[in-house]
């Protein structure tokens, strides 16, 4: 379970509707577009400042444009800047994917008749474009609102209050799910319950104003808010939409190779498992623990990896293609890598689960086309 505010009592919550943020909460749009501003600024001889970019998380488009022009002293009007950079963003939106647990949660709530709203600081037209690439999303939401449809965007409560009004629900009966501090402040200002799923790890200590803080939507527990619980865990683990990542496997650590993509979303934390291809002849079962280490003003992800059906030594210092297909548990404390030790029980759960059809996806065969996973899993006996 995620961290709960000391003053929060789940039994007192009478939630009748859920309001989602979009970018960084449901979609990894912020990650797939991460390099666009850097590329655009380079045209004008400017160097991107990561700290300044982090401060803009959750801002409206109008506020973001004004801040960028001021921060980098660009010789452009807001209109010129928008016309120049927006086509670059739009070209990347089609590559955005649902964040872990997003589809699962929305489908579950929709199935049980819970009204859902989407409230984003993006412009409404941009919201429509982004969700058009995600199958079924438009049908999930009773209300969709952009910052241009209300007087003020987040952190003002206007958008959330308007969403509640359009759904015919009292603000106190709404649950907001947000990734940014700006959004969390807006939800609390609206008098709503708020679950934070921070996308910026460096800000994690500032989310204490939320009623609950979780690491990813996979850790969300509907029953805490009066909704029916999930019933999709199989063999003590949860099948998830496949996540593909490349890395160098060395000394029990997986170092991401993400310069040319793909990459793990920031919200991937906890214990996961899946299939790994270490060369053209070997496919192995693997368990990974993912945590964030925080030092001073910086954060970095640390991924421990254990191969559970072969000798680790035989694949040290090797590039690895990894397809994550299951989730075991979240971290018990955000950012504490020591709480994410891979136990023998975790390895047993992953080993047993990966023998089930529910944890084998068509994506496995597309990832390993020359050697179908079912026929080429390296067992301990084969490697002796």
LINZIDA-V480841 format. One record per run of one state. SS is the DSSP state (alpha for helix, beta for strand, coil for the rest). FROM is the first residue (numbers start at 1). LEN is the number of residues. If there is no record, write none. Layout:
ss | from | len
SS | FROM | LEN
SS | FROM | LEN
This chain:
ss | from | len
coil | 1 | 2
beta | 3 | 2
coil | 5 | 5
alpha | 10 | 3
coil | 13 | 4
beta | 17 | 4
coil | 21 | 2
beta | 23 | 1
coil | 24 | 3
beta | 27 | 1
coil | 28 | 1
alpha | 29 | 4
coil | 33 | 3
alpha | 36 | 7
coil | 43 | 7
alpha | 50 | 6
coil | 56 | 5
alpha | 61 | 11
coil | 72 | 6
alpha | 78 | 16
coil | 94 | 4
beta | 98 | 1
coil | 99 | 3
alpha | 102 | 10
coil | 112 | 3
beta | 115 | 5
coil | 120 | 4
alpha | 124 | 9
coil | 133 | 4
alpha | 137 | 4
coil | 141 | 2
beta | 143 | 3
coil | 146 | 1
alpha | 147 | 3
coil | 150 | 8
alpha | 158 | 10
coil | 168 | 3
alpha | 171 | 3
beta | 174 | 5
coil | 179 | 2
alpha | 181 | 9
coil | 190 | 3
beta | 193 | 4
coil | 197 | 4
alpha | 201 | 9
coil | 210 | 2
beta | 212 | 2
coil | 214 | 3
alpha | 217 | 3
coil | 220 | 2
alpha | 222 | 4
coil | 226 | 7
beta | 233 | 2
coil | 235 | 2
beta | 237 | 14
coil | 251 | 2
beta | 253 | 4
coil | 257 | 13
beta | 270 | 10
coil | 280 | 2
beta | 282 | 14
coil | 296 | 2
beta | 298 | 10
coil | 308 | 4
alpha | 312 | 4
coil | 316 | 2
beta | 318 | 12
coil | 330 | 7
alpha | 337 | 4
coil | 341 | 3
alpha | 344 | 10
coil | 354 | 3
alpha | 357 | 3
coil | 360 | 2
alpha | 362 | 6
coil | 368 | 5
alpha | 373 | 4
beta | 377 | 1
coil | 378 | 2
alpha | 380 | 4
coil | 384 | 1
